[in-house]
Amino acid sequence: MKETITKLTSQAAPLPIENIDTDQIIPARFLKATTREGFGDNLFRDWRYNSDNTLKADFVLNDPTYKAARILVAGKNFGMGSSREHAAWAIHDYGFSVVISSFFADIFRNNSLNNFVLPVQVSDEFLAKTFAVIEADAQAQITVDLENQQVTLPDGTATSFEINPYKKNCLMNGYDDIDYLISLRPEIEAFQAAL
Amino acid sequence: MSNTPQTLFDKIWDSHVVKSQEGYPDVVFIDRHFIHEVTSPQAFDGLRKRGAKVFNINRTTATADHNVPTKDQHLPIREALSRHQVEKLRENCKEFGIELYDLLHPFQGIVHVIGPELGITQPGMTIVCGDSHTSTHGAFGNVAFGIGTSEVEQVLTTQCIIQSKPKKMLIEVNGTLEKGVTAKDLILYIIAKISAAGATGYFVEYAGEAIRNLTMEGRMTVCNMSIEMGARGGMIAPDEVTFEYMRGRRFAPQGEEFDRKVEEWKQLKTDEGAQFDVVLTFDAADIKPMITYGTNPGMGIGVTDHVPTLEEIPATEQPSFQKSLNYMGLQPGESLLGKAIDYVFIGSCTNARIEDLREVAEFVKGKQKADGIEVWIVPGSNQVAEQARAEGLDKVFEGAGFELRGPGCSACLGMNEDKVPAGKYAVSTSNRNFEGRQGPGARTLLVSPLTAAVAAVTGKVGDIRELV
């Protein structure tokens, strides 16, 4: 079955750190696989594990309180740095479908959209409020509605978010960029011939 | 033709749009595609699943760089997963008919070093690669940017990419750089000024006297680090410096064809009066030799400055700032001048070209490596290594006690065998000081090759201006 994203209500895992780069999301030494599967095991590897491979008790993803979270909430400028799509694969493989932040790096945003991870950009104020809501109640349920482009906190506070209409359509219907590009093949061939 | 003045970025982007449709990102034709072993295997799997061929094998070039050892490159790669990934690249290139500059091939090297030095990178192109430092190629007046693996698959299958057009930023650097201050310092200065997210959403054009006065190697260093301020890419309009660099390169046009191309390339510039979304202006005279103290490239200071104090950081950013300093083992307000370091890494797609090695050699000649530290010099390509030997630079480095290795990404990213141990300070000419970037727990101080050379011979952070 094709994967899609429409509407999700879930607990959220908070990561209130700014400028989280893709080397933190998945360190380079774990980029050696030649398939897309299994990267979730090493998501935030060096924040989740000590050097002797034991779990770091104080890291949010190691806290069983947040085990049902399918939404990750992170500080501004999430996904900066390397273009490694493995970062989006790791987030998806771990079980997150949405990342909420007040700012995303460009390449990470594209990679997420290509892997059914929805980047939801909100204002700094809304992000701060989201962190506060989660801090007050770890079980707080947050709703992300792609069709109406809206995020809603448990108290009803809501905000809208932007997404390119084409990418929205792809996510809601499980469409693939390559299918679209292949449908343009005659035009691409004509373009190349005219160069 | 529209008479509205256009930016160079618009000219190149617009002339490569195959289809532009309301509500859709643009479909952009890609002139040149580079691939390497890390971000391509899953893309080739995608082609196999669809039963697709590569759209145009002549527009993609492959090399192995990220995962390769820099010692004993003639032996099989020791680490099984790295070996497997490089072997997979070989199989994929063979199956799909793509030219591969494999280990030991005379053209092998870091993808962003070999493209320009072979003349594959030419002005006016759209260039992509599954690597964020693809922005390097913008130094020749190109729209060049890093992409993810799904996008690598798009390009292999259709020679196109689906992409929203970024906004435009002009960064002008006027005046001249002080002696000892280099292209690397210039870009680290700009990133420190506007932050590691200061150009996110934008494509940057660099201009101004200080940019014009840079060599092609210097321009590549500047464009390379555009991504470190979040920019989609960075570019510099081509000029005589560009054309002279291009002349006679292996895959550049030759003879009369070259002269004809130069006339075309001369048209590649931003029109007078063209509009940018943002214009930033800097004065080259304000730039000192730079060094980073934190865990993103925006956390940089002049070598003679102090790490910001807590009071100098906005309250909301203090927790991240403090986390960064804890990782680095540094205190707010501390001066880095005279700080003892453990490793020096001179290499990476930012600073491993022949000019970088020449600069280091000129300073190091007749001097010795400081006791108790390790110095690795990793040329960007086999051609750079060959040229260095031809000029006797290898003898200078060996005489100084530096370790000259084979080409590859090496200790820039902690993926291959070259890693900096936990807690150690590495003065590095690479591009990223993220936590764990050079190895788990490694502490990176980003600098220019000259400042790295100072650290190599003194064992400390120093000010090159006092030594030249």
Interface residues (C-beta under 8 A of the other chain):
Chain A: P16 I17 E18 N19 D21 D23 Q24 P27 A28 R29 L31 K32 A33 T34 T35 R36 D46 S51 G75 K76 N77 M80 G81 S82 S83 R84 E85 H86 A88 F103 F104 A105 D106 I107 N110 N111 N114 N115 D124 N164 P165 Y166 K167 D177 I178 Y180 L181 I182 L184 R185 E187 I188 F191 Q192
Chain B: V18 K19 G23 Y24 P25 V27 F29 V38 T39 P41 Q42 D45 G46 R50 A52 F55 N56 H66 N67 L81 S82 H84 Q85 K88 G130 D131 S132 T134 G146 I147 G148 T149 S150 E151 E153 Q154 T157 T158 Q159 C160 I162 Q163 S164 P166 A196 A197 T200 G201 I227 G230 R232 N296 G298 T316 E317 P319 S320 K323 L413 G414 M415 A422 R432 F434 E435 G436 R437 P440 G441
